[in-house]
Amino acid sequence: MNRPLYLLPSRRQMVLALATVGMLPVAARRVGAMQMAQSAPVRVVVELFTSQGCSACPPADRLLGKLCQMPGVLGVSYNVDIWDYLGWRDTLARPEFTRRHHLYARAWGQESVYTPQMVVNGRRCPTDKVPEKVRALLRNGDGAEGGLRVPLRLHRREKALRIEVGAAPEPWRDVNATLWLVTIKRHHRQRIRRGENAGREIVYHHVARSIAPAGMWHGEAMELALPHEHVMGEESDLCVALLQLQGHGPIMGAAAL
């Protein structure tokens, strides 16, 4: 399904108290495992734009669930509201997710968006090619084209959520990248009562509940600390950090907590 490109105004971002946060280049530091919860290593990020009002989406929703079970793969499901007018208002959609979908399309020179659409490490990928692309990246590592090349670590220490970003490898110096924070609910089961999926019960995996920029990165190692209680909401049980060139370009690093 597709429709013409448009941009929605962003919904109020989650409260991050960024005005009080310090963000400075730092040297790598070792923190004892007993003092913090650490992030799992991420090698591939698969983003799915889906909708409860799209009859073509359930197979992609199931595929994302399978990909999320693969070691090193981080899946994120964004429900968008572009099909709400067909008779069912998506209960998981947020305007900021729809905006992210359209900004990807603009970055790729597309005039329209469609669902389901999968993005691998910030790069457009046909849905039927996603498993092949994911396996290639896992097999060839970060050195492969489209791999995650910047070390990124996410951990909780006391009441702070800390994000550590490594220095950029050559030739990625003097770059501009956005550090995004995404909060996620691992699973959500939804009964659809109207629209194209009327009567179906669909299970969504790694469902995004919020997305907000936490800072900018210019190629130097840095550490960012945020108050944990202001980042995680009641609907989320997972936090993801994505380091993305030009805001909606290739993803250079990722971590999940």
Secondary structure by P-SEA (a helix, b strand, c coil): ccccccccccccccccccccbbbbbbcbbbbbcccbbbbccccbbbbbbccccccccaaaaaaaaaaaacccbbbbbbbbccccccccccccccaaaaaaaaaaaaaaccccccccccccccccccccaaaaaaaaaaaacccccccccbbbbbbbccccbbbbbccccccccbbbbbbbbbbbccbbbbbbcccccccbbbbbcccccccccccccccccccccccccccccccccbbbbbbbccccccccccccc
